[in-house]
Amino acid sequence: MSLSITQTFILPGMDSYTLVIVSALASTIMAATMYLLHRASRRTPCLLDWSAAGLCFLASNALALLAMHHPLPFVVAPGIANAFYISGHYLILAGVRRHLGRRPRYDWLAALAILIVLLHASGVADGAVSRRLMLLSPFVVGINASVVWLLARQPDSPARGSYFPLMMVEAAFMGQMAVRGLFLALGQPMQLTFLGNQILQTAGSLMVLAFLSLATMCCALIVIRHQELALRSASLTDSLTGWLNRRALLDMAEREFQRHRRSGEALNFLTFDIDHFKGINDQYGHAVGDAAIRHVTTVSAQALRGYDARFRIGGEEFAVLVTGEGNYQARQIGERLRTLIENSPLLVDGQRLTLTVSLGVAGCQPDDLQWDDALRRADQALYHAKRHGRNRLSVWGEDLLPAATARLA
C-alpha cells in the first residue's frame, strides 16, 4: 500500500498503522498462496507472477511502516514505495497475460517502475499528496483496465466463467481510483497529508486491503478451474492421439441419442480400424505402430468436419459421431477419409509405408432403444468391409442387409 496513493486515516479502533499492518499481512498471504500453488503445479507459471505481485505490495507496505518510525528520503518513501505498489498491479496483469499464452512483457514493468522513481526524483511528484494521487492514478487505472479488457476478450469456453470474479475486482478498484482522482481534479477543498486522517484516504486504504484479499482468491480460482478442466480433459482424452476415449463416447453418444429421439435428426456412427495393424507391429515394432495410429488420426481429422466427435475406442479402432447427416452423407465422409489415408503414406526410416483402413457406417433406427444398437451395426458393417477385401467402406442397410447381419452374427 503506497503512502502517497492510498494513505490511511484514523478510524475508531483502526488507525493508519493498523491498516498498513493488515495490508502487509494480506500481501504476504497473496505471495505465499500463489507460490505454494505453484509448487503444487509447476506447469502454471502465471502463479509466480501473482506471487511476485504479493511481494511488491508487501515491499510497499514495509516502506510505509518504516516511514512511520524513521524519516526516509522522498525518493524512497513515497517514491520507491509507489514503484512497488504499481509494479504489484502490473504483475497481476503479467500473470493474466502469461495465463492466456501471451508474453508477460517484463520490459514494460521495468520501464514503468523506473518512470515512477524518476517522477519522484525529478520533483514532478513533489507537493501535496493529492497531486501525487492524481499523477499516479492513471497508471493504476490503465493496468486494471488492461486486465479487464484481456479477460473480456476471451472466447466462450468452460474456463471463461472463472475470469469474471477477477474482472469485477479489477473493475471495482479501477472505478474507485477514477472517482477519487476525479473528486480531487474538480478542486474539492481537501488537504491530504502524508499520514493523514481524511475519509478519502481511508476509503482508498480499505479498498487496497479488499483488493489484495479478493484478488488472491480470484487468481487462485482461475488456476483451480484451469486445472479442473485439464484433469477432466485428461480423463476423457486418449493420450496417444488426442481423440476422445471410450468414457467420453458413453457420455456424448447418450446425449446425442436423446437429442436424436426428440428432434428426429439423423445420427450415424462411422467406425474404422487400420488394416493389417498386427503385421505393422510385428514387422516394425510398437513404436512404429504408435506412430501409425497417430498418423491415421491426424490425417483423418483433415477429412472430418470440425464438429464431428472423434473417439479412439480400442487399440487401432476408432469411431466418429456424424450428426445431422444421413447414410449417404456419412458414406461420403467415410470415403473421403479412406482415400486421404490411402494417399498419405507414413514415413518410416525414410521409407513410405502405405496405410489403409476399413470402415463401417450405420445410423440410429426409430426402434432403437439405446445408441449402442447403432454402434453395434456399424461394427458389423466394418467387419463386412474387412471380409470383402479391406480398404473399403460398408454401410449397414445398403451393402449389408439385416438378413446378412443375422448370418454374420
Secondary structure by P-SEA (a helix, b strand, c coil): cccccbbbbbcccccaaaaaaaaaaaaaaaaaaaaaaaaaccccaaaaaaaaaaaaaaaaaaaaaaaaccccccccccaaaaaaaaaaaaaaaaaaaaaaccccaaaaaaaaaaaaaaaaaaccccccaaaaaaacaaaaaaaaaaaaaaaaacccccccccaaaaaaaaaaaaaaaaaaaaaaaaccccccccccccaaaaaaaaaaaaaaaaaaaaaaaaaaaaaaaaaaaaaacccccccccaaaaaaaaaaaaaaaaacccbbbbbbbbbcaaaaaaaaccaaaaaaaaaaaaaaaaaaccccbbbbbcccccbbbbbccccaaaaaaaaaaaaaaaaabbbbcccbbbbbbbbbbbbbbccccccaaaaaaaaaaaaaaaaaccccccccccccccaaaaaaac
